Amino acid sequence: MEPTTAPQKTANTENFPVASLMLSARVRPDVLAFYRFARQADDIADSPGLSKTEKLKRLKELQKSLKEDDPATPHLKDLLTAFTWDAENRRYETWDDLMIYCAHSASPVGRFLLDLHNTLNEKTAKASDALCAALQITNHLQDCGPDYRSLNRVYLPSQWLDEAGLSLDCLEETESPRELRRILDRALDKTDKLIAKASPLPRMIDDFGLRIQAQATVEAARSLAQKLRTDDPLTHRVELSFSHKLTCAMQGMMKGWFR
């Protein structure tokens, strides 16, 4: 299947609010620099006009541009591993395989923010990894149709599709077949467990701005997962409305304030 037009991603449509105004002005330049690098790499991996060979070449050139003494570099290298897998259109056989992907594609974002605030330790890392993985999975479910149709990418475990007797063609439908709906709900069951594991994270964070953002992100992840249970991502892109996002931000503010 040849890619056609790739879905366009922006800072406003992604689930990682890395440049949030909730963060201190002191760290915001570093956060924006991190985001710009990640955005550049993601654009390469998602480009429908580049061959796999050219994508891999450009991603390798990006990695060479990293400075070894930059604290962000280890996290960015992990992201580049995931972008390389995206460029290769790698498939994921099991849920555990998908979690390994999330450890590279999502966890580095949370760990970078914690590292930047001197809050990265074993406990915060585990909770943050769970939150970032939950966000990544909800993003995969949001875009499961366009990802396959436009980029020939599938982030649902192949084992689950095989067990349900489904071929990848089901992702081209305009409505989820019953068997696919069960797979989506199965993924959401596991996502709910990730969110529960992530829920203590805000209380572990001393920095007020990062704590509020973490709480707001937990609220948003929970709300989006709930919405994905009732809406069909093959029919339309399931996302939170502006008012719903605002509610999550307010909940993050209130809960984050009373630590």
Backbone as CSV, one residue per row, in Angstrom:
resi,resn,N_x,N_y,N_z,CA_x,CA_y,CA_z,C_x,C_y,C_z
1,MET,0.849,-1.195,0.000,0.000,0.000,0.000,0.878,1.236,0.000
2,GLU,0.726,2.126,-0.956,1.557,3.322,-1.068,0.958,4.468,-0.268
3,PRO,1.790,5.200,0.495,1.293,6.352,1.240,0.763,7.422,0.308
4,THR,-0.262,8.119,0.753,-0.788,9.232,-0.036,-0.446,10.520,0.691
5,THR,-1.419,11.139,1.302,-1.157,12.393,2.010,-1.096,12.143,3.506
6,ALA,-0.017,12.563,4.130,0.169,12.319,5.564,-0.705,13.255,6.378
7,PRO,-1.211,12.791,7.511,-1.950,13.678,8.402,-1.020,14.768,8.916
8,GLN,-1.497,15.991,9.003,-0.674,17.088,9.483,-0.772,17.194,10.996
9,LYS,0.380,17.339,11.639,0.434,17.454,13.089,0.957,18.825,13.462
10,THR,0.410,19.380,14.499,0.899,20.651,15.007,0.963,20.590,16.514
11,ALA,1.538,21.625,17.110,1.622,21.659,18.570,0.243,21.635,19.201
12,ASN,-0.766,22.087,18.480,-2.108,22.153,19.050,-2.859,20.840,18.936
13,THR,-2.478,19.979,17.982,-3.224,18.750,17.793,-2.568,17.568,18.461
14,GLU,-1.338,17.675,18.899,-0.679,16.567,19.560,-1.083,16.508,21.020
15,ASN,-0.840,15.358,21.638,-1.253,15.161,23.018,-0.185,15.554,24.031
16,PHE,0.978,15.969,23.568,2.025,16.367,24.485,2.097,17.885,24.555
17,PRO,1.583,18.503,25.612,1.600,19.971,25.724,2.944,20.459,26.242
18,VAL,4.032,20.134,25.518,5.372,20.369,26.045,5.725,21.837,26.179
19,ALA,5.077,22.721,25.458,5.420,24.143,25.540,4.362,24.917,26.319
20,SER,3.686,24.226,27.214,2.583,24.825,27.953,3.002,26.067,28.707
21,LEU,2.086,27.032,28.757,2.331,28.252,29.522,2.328,27.987,31.021
22,MET,1.943,26.781,31.408,2.000,26.437,32.817,3.443,26.313,33.303
23,LEU,4.349,26.056,32.385,5.744,25.872,32.770,6.427,27.207,33.024
24,SER,7.440,27.172,33.860,8.196,28.375,34.188,8.874,28.953,32.953
25,ALA,8.913,30.278,32.884,9.599,30.947,31.771,11.070,30.569,31.726
26,ARG,11.615,30.163,32.856,13.028,29.791,32.944,13.345,28.574,32.078
27,VAL,12.420,27.624,32.019,12.691,26.376,31.292,12.075,26.367,29.900
28,ARG,11.194,27.327,29.618,10.450,27.273,28.360,11.336,27.282,27.114
29,PRO,12.433,28.059,27.064,13.296,28.010,25.869,13.860,26.613,25.613
30,ASP,14.261,25.905,26.687,14.781,24.543,26.526,13.693,23.593,26.046
31,VAL,12.474,23.794,26.556,11.355,22.949,26.149,11.032,23.167,24.673
32,LEU,11.017,24.423,24.250,10.721,24.736,22.850,11.801,24.210,21.923
33,ALA,13.057,24.265,22.357,14.154,23.733,21.547,14.005,22.219,21.390
34,PHE,13.637,21.562,22.468,13.396,20.120,22.436,12.259,19.801,21.473
35,TYR,11.176,20.568,21.595,10.019,20.338,20.733,10.362,20.562,19.257
36,ARG,11.114,21.620,18.969,11.450,21.907,17.567,12.266,20.774,16.953
37,PHE,13.209,20.234,17.713,14.010,19.122,17.204,13.118,17.905,16.955
38,ALA,12.277,17.593,17.936,11.383,16.444,17.792,10.425,16.630,16.623
39,ARG,9.920,17.861,16.456,9.013,18.155,15.354,9.714,17.961,14.006
40,GLN,10.984,18.391,13.912,11.741,18.231,12.682,11.917,16.751,12.347
41,ALA,12.256,15.959,13.352,12.440,14.526,13.129,11.120,13.853,12.747
42,ASP,10.045,14.241,13.408,8.734,13.666,13.121,8.284,14.012,11.700
43,ASP,8.557,15.237,11.272,8.194,15.643,9.910,8.935,14.799,8.868
44,ILE,10.181,14.468,9.165,10.949,13.617,8.250,10.313,12.229,8.192
45,ALA,10.052,11.649,9.348,9.496,10.289,9.400,8.116,10.210,8.759
46,ASP,7.349,11.312,8.836,5.975,11.317,8.321,5.855,11.801,6.878
47,SER,6.960,12.245,6.291,6.877,12.849,4.957,6.488,11.826,3.893
48,PRO,5.390,12.073,3.162,4.984,11.149,2.109,5.852,11.278,0.854
49,GLY,6.634,12.349,0.781,7.452,12.575,-0.400,8.854,12.023,-0.315
50,LEU,9.210,11.426,0.820,10.555,10.881,1.004,10.521,9.364,1.011
51,SER,11.516,8.749,0.403,11.642,7.298,0.454,12.137,6.883,1.836
52,LYS,12.001,5.605,2.139,12.488,5.127,3.426,13.983,5.381,3.568
53,THR,14.728,5.161,2.501,16.167,5.377,2.543,16.510,6.823,2.859
54,GLU,15.804,7.749,2.222,16.071,9.169,2.450,15.670,9.573,3.868
55,LYS,14.563,9.029,4.348,14.151,9.334,5.716,15.216,8.896,6.712
56,LEU,15.702,7.669,6.555,16.708,7.145,7.483,18.007,7.951,7.405
57,LYS,18.347,8.372,6.216,19.552,9.195,6.037,19.417,10.518,6.782
58,ARG,18.276,11.173,6.620,18.081,12.478,7.263,17.981,12.355,8.784
59,LEU,17.376,11.286,9.258,17.297,11.076,10.699,18.687,10.836,11.293
60,LYS,19.522,10.126,10.557,20.895,9.906,11.026,21.668,11.216,11.053
61,GLU,21.445,12.062,10.060,22.105,13.376,10.048,21.656,14.225,11.237
62,LEU,20.364,14.126,11.571,19.866,14.851,12.740,20.552,14.381,14.012
63,GLN,20.725,13.077,14.133,21.367,12.550,15.338,22.800,13.050,15.452
64,LYS,23.490,13.157,14.322,24.872,13.643,14.340,24.947,15.101,14.791
65,SER,23.847,15.840,14.631,23.855,17.254,15.003,23.689,17.464,16.508
66,LEU,23.356,16.405,17.236,23.158,16.525,18.674,24.487,16.738,19.391
67,LYS,24.453,17.522,20.445,25.650,17.779,21.246,25.663,16.828,22.438
68,GLU,26.760,16.117,22.592,26.838,15.103,23.632,26.728,15.681,25.038
69,ASP,27.123,16.943,25.207,27.073,17.544,26.543,25.726,18.205,26.853
70,ASP,24.785,18.105,25.926,23.458,18.671,26.144,22.620,17.673,26.940
71,PRO,22.053,18.068,28.079,21.239,17.142,28.885,20.044,16.558,28.132
72,ALA,19.594,17.264,27.088,18.442,16.771,26.328,18.816,15.646,25.370
73,THR,20.105,15.505,25.061,20.539,14.575,24.012,20.123,13.124,24.255
74,PRO,20.295,12.548,25.451,19.866,11.152,25.640,18.375,10.953,25.357
75,HIS,17.562,11.918,25.748,16.112,11.810,25.514,15.797,11.936,24.020
76,LEU,16.500,12.829,23.339,16.278,13.006,21.904,16.756,11.789,21.111
77,LYS,17.816,11.149,21.563,18.281,9.936,20.888,17.239,8.826,20.985
78,ASP,16.591,8.737,22.146,15.511,7.752,22.288,14.371,8.054,21.310
79,LEU,14.010,9.328,21.200,12.963,9.706,20.246,13.364,9.351,18.820
80,LEU,14.616,9.576,18.477,15.077,9.279,17.119,14.984,7.783,16.807
81,THR,15.148,6.950,17.822,14.956,5.513,17.619,13.528,5.228,17.175
82,ALA,12.559,5.864,17.849,11.150,5.663,17.488,10.849,6.218,16.098
83,PHE,11.410,7.384,15.773,11.179,7.955,14.442,11.776,7.063,13.361
84,THR,12.892,6.421,13.673,13.487,5.483,12.728,12.553,4.300,12.500
85,TRP,11.969,3.788,13.568,11.003,2.690,13.419,9.790,3.135,12.618
86,ASP,9.355,4.373,12.826,8.232,4.902,12.043,8.594,4.958,10.556
87,ALA,9.809,5.416,10.271,10.255,5.515,8.872,10.288,4.139,8.210
88,GLU,10.547,3.117,9.018,10.610,1.745,8.495,9.233,1.081,8.445
89,ASN,8.197,1.804,8.940,6.841,1.226,9.014,6.825,-0.099,9.766
90,ARG,7.547,-0.113,10.887,7.629,-1.321,11.692,6.259,-1.674,12.269
91,ARG,5.968,-2.991,12.339,4.740,-3.479,12.953,5.061,-3.976,14.373
92,TYR,4.005,-4.114,15.186,4.178,-4.505,16.585,3.305,-5.724,16.858
93,GLU,3.950,-6.837,17.147,3.257,-8.110,17.263,2.381,-8.167,18.502
94,THR,2.904,-7.709,19.628,2.191,-7.832,20.896,2.060,-6.469,21.578
95,TRP,1.272,-6.440,22.643,1.158,-5.209,23.434,2.508,-4.841,24.042
96,ASP,3.250,-5.839,24.492,4.572,-5.568,25.065,5.493,-4.930,24.031
97,ASP,5.400,-5.370,22.784,6.196,-4.758,21.714,5.812,-3.292,21.552
98,LEU,4.520,-3.024,21.645,4.038,-1.651,21.507,4.526,-0.790,22.669
99,MET,4.605,-1.365,23.865,5.116,-0.626,25.018,6.603,-0.301,24.860
100,ILE,7.342,-1.177,24.191,8.751,-0.882,23.910,8.840,0.317,22.970
101,TYR,7.950,0.347,21.973,7.907,1.508,21.086,7.598,2.780,21.872
102,CYS,6.599,2.707,22.750,6.223,3.885,23.551,7.365,4.344,24.450
103,ALA,8.192,3.398,24.904,9.332,3.754,25.749,10.309,4.644,25.006
104,HIS,10.298,4.565,23.677,11.162,5.408,22.855,10.414,6.608,22.278
105,SER,9.154,6.412,21.920,8.426,7.470,21.214,7.750,8.467,22.144
106,ALA,7.478,8.054,23.382,6.686,8.899,24.285,7.391,9.191,25.604
107,SER,7.913,8.162,26.244,8.537,8.341,27.560,9.628,9.404,27.600
108,PRO,10.456,9.548,26.552,11.515,10.558,26.614,10.996,11.983,26.816
109,VAL,9.781,12.256,26.365,9.224,13.600,26.530,9.001,13.894,28.015
110,GLY,8.337,12.974,28.699,8.096,13.160,30.125,9.378,13.160,30.930
111,ARG,10.291,12.265,30.587,11.554,12.191,31.326,12.386,13.457,31.126
112,PHE,12.343,14.005,29.929,13.055,15.257,29.686,12.508,16.373,30.575
113,LEU,11.184,16.497,30.654,10.581,17.538,31.483,10.934,17.348,32.960
114,LEU,10.910,16.110,33.418,11.295,15.836,34.799,12.769,16.146,35.029
115,ASP,13.586,15.744,34.079,15.027,15.995,34.165,15.302,17.494,34.216
116,LEU,14.598,18.233,33.389,14.770,19.682,33.317,14.422,20.348,34.646
117,HIS,13.529,19.740,35.401,13.100,20.295,36.688,13.762,19.578,37.879
118,ASN,14.810,18.798,37.583,15.538,18.073,38.636,14.610,17.188,39.467
119,THR,13.676,16.539,38.782,12.671,15.720,39.472,12.659,14.285,38.930
120,LEU,13.655,13.934,38.137,13.683,12.605,37.531,14.321,11.611,38.497
121,ASN,13.516,10.642,38.923,14.028,9.545,39.742,13.231,8.291,39.388
122,GLU,13.500,7.211,40.063,12.865,5.946,39.695,11.343,6.019,39.784
123,LYS,10.833,6.614,40.849,9.378,6.674,41.039,8.705,7.600,40.035
124,THR,9.264,8.806,39.852,8.640,9.729,38.903,8.759,9.206,37.478
125,ALA,9.873,8.538,37.172,10.054,8.005,35.824,8.996,6.958,35.495
126,LYS,8.721,6.058,36.436,7.723,5.008,36.182,6.328,5.601,35.964
127,ALA,5.966,6.575,36.797,4.640,7.195,36.655,4.556,8.002,35.369
128,SER,5.627,8.734,35.059,5.649,9.532,33.835,5.623,8.652,32.599
129,ASP,6.366,7.556,32.620,6.363,6.627,31.485,4.959,6.099,31.228
130,ALA,4.233,5.795,32.304,2.864,5.295,32.153,1.957,6.347,31.532
131,LEU,2.104,7.593,31.988,1.283,8.677,31.441,1.591,8.908,29.968
132,CYS,2.869,8.952,29.644,3.252,9.191,28.247,2.813,8.051,27.344
133,ALA,2.910,6.823,27.834,2.444,5.682,27.039,0.934,5.760,26.821
134,ALA,0.199,6.161,27.852,-1.262,6.301,27.720,-1.605,7.344,26.667
135,LEU,-0.887,8.461,26.692,-1.117,9.501,25.689,-0.787,9.006,24.289
136,GLN,0.304,8.234,24.181,0.698,7.721,22.874,-0.338,6.759,22.328
137,ILE,-0.839,5.881,23.192,-1.838,4.911,22.739,-3.128,5.602,22.320
138,THR,-3.581,6.582,23.102,-4.800,7.291,22.688,-4.587,7.999,21.358
139,ASN,-3.385,8.519,21.140,-3.085,9.150,19.853,-3.128,8.125,18.720
140,HIS,-2.592,6.931,18.980,-2.645,5.863,17.976,-4.086,5.493,17.652
141,LEU,-4.921,5.410,18.676,-6.319,5.044,18.449,-7.054,6.154,17.702
142,GLN,-6.763,7.407,18.048,-7.361,8.536,17.327,-7.088,8.446,15.835
143,ASP,-5.869,8.059,15.489,-5.396,8.127,14.102,-5.232,6.761,13.452
144,CYS,-5.878,5.726,13.990,-5.630,4.381,13.465,-6.008,4.255,11.987
145,GLY,-7.064,4.952,11.570,-7.435,4.917,10.149,-6.477,5.698,9.278
146,PRO,-6.295,6.996,9.527,-5.371,7.792,8.715,-3.932,7.276,8.731
147,ASP,-3.477,6.762,9.881,-2.115,6.233,9.944,-1.927,5.108,8.939
148,TYR,-2.924,4.245,8.815,-2.808,3.132,7.878,-3.007,3.590,6.437
149,ARG,-4.056,4.376,6.209,-4.358,4.788,4.844,-3.279,5.694,4.253
150,SER,-2.731,6.591,5.069,-1.806,7.589,4.545,-0.340,7.204,4.690
151,LEU,-0.021,6.453,5.745,1.385,6.169,6.028,1.704,4.678,6.108
152,ASN,0.695,3.826,5.915,0.891,2.382,6.011,1.464,1.983,7.370
153,ARG,0.992,2.657,8.416,1.450,2.353,9.771,0.304,1.760,10.572
154,VAL,0.649,0.759,11.385,-0.339,0.108,12.243,0.268,-0.022,13.630
155,TYR,-0.426,0.534,14.615,0.063,0.464,15.989,-0.799,-0.441,16.863
156,LEU,-1.776,-1.107,16.278,-2.519,-2.117,17.018,-1.722,-3.418,16.979
157,PRO,-1.658,-4.166,18.074,-0.890,-5.417,18.072,-1.381,-6.387,17.007
158,SER,-0.468,-6.877,16.186,-0.829,-7.822,15.118,-1.473,-9.071,15.688
159,GLN,-1.011,-9.491,16.857,-1.559,-10.684,17.502,-3.047,-10.519,17.777
160,TRP,-3.449,-9.342,18.212,-4.864,-9.097,18.510,-5.698,-9.159,17.230
161,LEU,-5.178,-8.560,16.160,-5.910,-8.577,14.890,-6.047,-9.998,14.367
162,ASP,-4.976,-10.784,14.478,-5.009,-12.174,14.017,-6.017,-12.982,14.817
163,GLU,-6.025,-12.795,16.141,-6.960,-13.526,16.997,-8.412,-13.197,16.656
164,ALA,-8.649,-11.965,16.202,-10.008,-11.542,15.841,-10.353,-11.887,14.402
165,GLY,-9.383,-12.432,13.666,-9.620,-12.778,12.271,-9.752,-11.570,11.368
166,LEU,-9.097,-10.474,11.736,-9.193,-9.236,10.976,-7.950,-9.017,10.118
167,SER,-8.160,-8.517,8.925,-7.043,-8.071,8.094,-6.888,-6.564,8.278
168,LEU,-5.778,-6.019,7.808,-5.538,-4.590,7.950,-6.543,-3.765,7.141
169,ASP,-7.197,-4.382,6.200,-8.184,-3.659,5.386,-9.301,-3.075,6.234
170,CYS,-9.524,-3.636,7.428,-10.605,-3.120,8.274,-10.346,-1.667,8.676
171,LEU,-9.087,-1.240,8.641,-8.739,0.132,9.011,-9.073,1.129,7.897
172,GLU,-9.487,0.614,6.742,-9.909,1.486,5.647,-11.406,1.734,5.661
173,GLU,-12.107,1.070,6.571,-13.554,1.240,6.654,-13.899,2.619,7.237
174,THR,-15.139,3.033,7.035,-15.606,4.298,7.609,-16.334,4.080,8.927
175,GLU,-16.424,2.824,9.333,-17.025,2.486,10.619,-16.345,1.234,11.137
176,SER,-16.022,1.202,12.412,-15.297,0.067,12.978,-16.167,-1.183,13.017
177,PRO,-15.701,-2.281,12.436,-16.418,-3.550,12.610,-16.448,-3.928,14.090
178,ARG,-17.380,-4.784,14.475,-17.537,-5.141,15.879,-16.247,-5.727,16.462
179,GLU,-15.551,-6.549,15.668,-14.321,-7.165,16.155,-13.237,-6.110,16.402
180,LEU,-13.172,-5.097,15.541,-12.197,-4.023,15.731,-12.566,-3.185,16.958
181,ARG,-13.857,-2.960,17.143,-14.295,-2.204,18.318,-13.836,-2.897,19.606
182,ARG,-13.878,-4.209,19.599,-13.427,-4.969,20.774,-11.928,-4.780,20.990
183,ILE,-11.175,-4.708,19.905,-9.734,-4.493,20.019,-9.445,-3.097,20.555
184,LEU,-10.184,-2.114,20.057,-10.012,-0.746,20.556,-10.309,-0.678,22.052
185,ASP,-11.370,-1.350,22.480,-11.727,-1.350,23.900,-10.677,-2.106,24.720
186,ARG,-10.113,-3.133,24.141,-9.050,-3.876,24.833,-7.840,-2.972,25.060
187,ALA,-7.507,-2.199,24.049,-6.404,-1.239,24.181,-6.740,-0.173,25.219
188,LEU,-7.988,0.252,25.250,-8.405,1.266,26.224,-8.414,0.704,27.649
189,ASP,-8.736,-0.580,27.815,-8.648,-1.204,29.136,-7.224,-1.107,29.673
190,LYS,-6.264,-1.391,28.809,-4.860,-1.316,29.214,-4.425,0.139,29.415
191,THR,-4.984,1.023,28.607,-4.671,2.449,28.758,-5.181,2.978,30.088
192,ASP,-6.361,2.532,30.499,-6.904,2.954,31.795,-5.970,2.534,32.936
193,LYS,-5.370,1.363,32.815,-4.427,0.907,33.840,-3.171,1.772,33.854
194,LEU,-2.728,2.190,32.670,-1.570,3.085,32.593,-1.888,4.425,33.265
195,ILE,-3.089,4.947,33.006,-3.480,6.225,33.604,-3.558,6.108,35.126
196,ALA,-4.074,4.976,35.606,-4.130,4.761,37.058,-2.722,4.731,37.645
197,LYS,-1.799,4.112,36.943,-0.406,4.062,37.396,0.231,5.443,37.377
198,ALA,-0.233,6.292,36.457,0.329,7.643,36.313,-0.277,8.642,37.282
199,SER,-1.426,8.320,37.844,-2.174,9.292,38.652,-1.392,9.893,39.818
200,PRO,-0.490,9.160,40.476,0.260,9.761,41.595,1.343,10.751,41.148
201,LEU,1.644,10.809,39.865,2.764,11.618,39.398,2.718,13.068,39.861
202,PRO,1.603,13.794,39.704,1.615,15.210,40.087,2.045,15.442,41.533
203,ARG,1.636,14.552,42.426,1.965,14.732,43.840,3.450,14.514,44.122
204,MET,4.158,13.931,43.171,5.594,13.695,43.334,6.431,14.892,42.877
205,ILE,5.788,15.884,42.272,6.503,16.989,41.633,6.442,18.236,42.505
206,ASP,7.604,18.795,42.808,7.674,20.003,43.634,7.345,21.267,42.848
207,ASP,7.852,21.347,41.611,7.648,22.554,40.814,6.166,22.753,40.535
208,PHE,5.649,23.931,40.898,4.214,24.198,40.811,3.701,24.095,39.373
209,GLY,4.397,24.736,38.427,3.938,24.737,37.046,3.910,23.350,36.436
210,LEU,4.982,22.585,36.658,5.040,21.238,36.107,4.014,20.339,36.780
211,ARG,3.786,20.558,38.079,2.791,19.755,38.790,1.396,19.985,38.216
212,ILE,1.057,21.230,37.950,-0.254,21.544,37.371,-0.381,20.944,35.976
213,GLN,0.687,21.075,35.195,0.629,20.513,33.843,0.477,19.004,33.880
214,ALA,1.199,18.351,34.794,1.087,16.896,34.900,-0.333,16.489,35.277
215,GLN,-0.935,17.222,36.220,-2.299,16.900,36.634,-3.286,17.133,35.491
216,ALA,-3.125,18.243,34.774,-4.002,18.537,33.640,-3.856,17.473,32.561
217,THR,-2.637,16.974,32.373,-2.396,15.950,31.359,-3.032,14.634,31.764
218,VAL,-2.974,14.290,33.031,-3.661,13.089,33.520,-5.162,13.206,33.267
219,GLU,-5.722,14.381,33.574,-7.160,14.596,33.367,-7.523,14.473,31.883
220,ALA,-6.688,15.044,31.029,-6.958,14.995,29.593,-6.855,13.573,29.058
221,ALA,-5.856,12.839,29.522,-5.698,11.449,29.084,-6.908,10.618,29.482
222,ARG,-7.359,10.821,30.710,-8.523,10.077,31.201,-9.779,10.434,30.385
223,SER,-9.977,11.708,30.121,-11.154,12.155,29.375,-11.140,11.656,27.943
224,LEU,-9.969,11.698,27.313,-9.877,11.246,25.927,-10.095,9.740,25.827
225,ALA,-9.553,8.996,26.773,-9.765,7.549,26.771,-11.255,7.226,26.913
226,GLN,-11.951,7.970,27.766,-13.393,7.760,27.925,-14.146,8.083,26.633
227,LYS,-13.738,9.146,25.977,-14.417,9.560,24.735,-14.187,8.533,23.627
228,LEU,-13.004,7.932,23.613,-12.696,6.929,22.595,-13.522,5.652,22.779
229,ARG,-14.103,5.479,23.952,-14.953,4.308,24.181,-16.329,4.477,23.530
230,THR,-16.748,5.703,23.361,-18.099,5.944,22.837,-18.096,6.431,21.388
231,ASP,-16.988,7.003,20.937,-16.895,7.508,19.566,-16.044,6.559,18.719
232,ASP,-16.292,6.589,17.422,-15.594,5.687,16.503,-14.493,6.441,15.762
233,PRO,-13.211,6.093,15.972,-12.124,6.808,15.307,-12.049,6.583,13.804
234,LEU,-12.757,5.575,13.294,-12.786,5.399,11.840,-13.829,6.300,11.191
235,THR,-14.799,6.723,11.978,-15.845,7.604,11.465,-15.379,9.056,11.454
236,HIS,-14.690,9.456,12.514,-14.151,10.813,12.605,-13.025,10.812,13.633
237,ARG,-12.195,11.841,13.594,-11.112,11.922,14.575,-11.705,12.280,15.933
238,VAL,-11.496,11.416,16.881,-12.041,11.615,18.219,-11.074,12.493,19.008
239,GLU,-11.545,13.646,19.441,-10.686,14.544,20.205,-11.517,15.358,21.174
240,LEU,-10.827,15.953,22.131,-11.511,16.775,23.126,-11.787,18.155,22.554
241,SER,-12.953,18.701,22.871,-13.293,20.052,22.447,-12.470,21.062,23.244
242,PHE,-12.454,22.308,22.784,-11.721,23.352,23.498,-12.233,23.487,24.932
243,SER,-13.547,23.464,25.090,-14.118,23.612,26.427,-13.738,22.441,27.323
244,HIS,-13.648,21.249,26.723,-13.263,20.073,27.489,-11.795,20.185,27.912
245,LYS,-10.950,20.659,27.001,-9.537,20.854,27.344,-9.396,21.895,28.449
246,LEU,-10.217,22.937,28.362,-10.178,23.983,29.386,-10.580,23.411,30.741
247,THR,-11.578,22.543,30.735,-12.002,21.896,31.973,-10.867,21.070,32.571
248,CYS,-10.156,20.336,31.718,-9.027,19.536,32.190,-7.940,20.434,32.780
249,ALA,-7.707,21.578,32.128,-6.711,22.519,32.636,-7.123,23.072,33.998
250,MET,-8.406,23.382,34.152,-8.898,23.897,35.426,-8.815,22.832,36.514
251,GLN,-9.134,21.603,36.159,-9.014,20.514,37.123,-7.559,20.326,37.533
252,GLY,-6.674,20.457,36.548,-5.247,20.352,36.843,-4.806,21.453,37.788
253,MET,-5.328,22.654,37.568,-4.979,23.802,38.428,-5.460,23.566,39.858
254,MET,-6.701,23.143,39.997,-7.268,22.968,41.331,-6.618,21.813,42.084
255,LYS,-6.489,20.679,41.435,-5.907,19.518,42.100,-4.410,19.727,42.341
256,GLY,-3.754,20.395,41.388,-2.323,20.659,41.538,-2.033,21.655,42.643
257,TRP,-2.972,22.557,42.851,-2.785,23.575,43.897,-2.824,22.931,45.276
258,PHE,-3.814,22.024,45.464,-3.941,21.336,46.751,-3.208,20.003,46.661
259,ARG,-1.911,20.091,46.714,-1.068,18.918,46.489,-1.326,17.830,47.531
